[in-house]
């Protein structure tokens, strides 16, 4: 009789496995969405870099590194004035 597993133990094990499966599924969805967001953000950054390198001056409020990148001629805390 020691080797027998009760039906209650089987049900508890099944419930634990179901919860674990749901958590793994949700984590995979979250990771996929996070990857897409990172890809979109990096694309936007590279777009801004290419615009900056093409010689166009940046508008007020755009991200900059140097004063000469801005139309206003002033870059304060990496934002064109």
Secondary structure, DSSP 8 states (H G I E B T S, - for coil): -TT---HHHHHHHHHHHHHHHHHHHHHHHHHHHHHHHHHHHHHHHHHHHHHHHTT--B-TTSB-SSGGGBSSS-EETTEE-
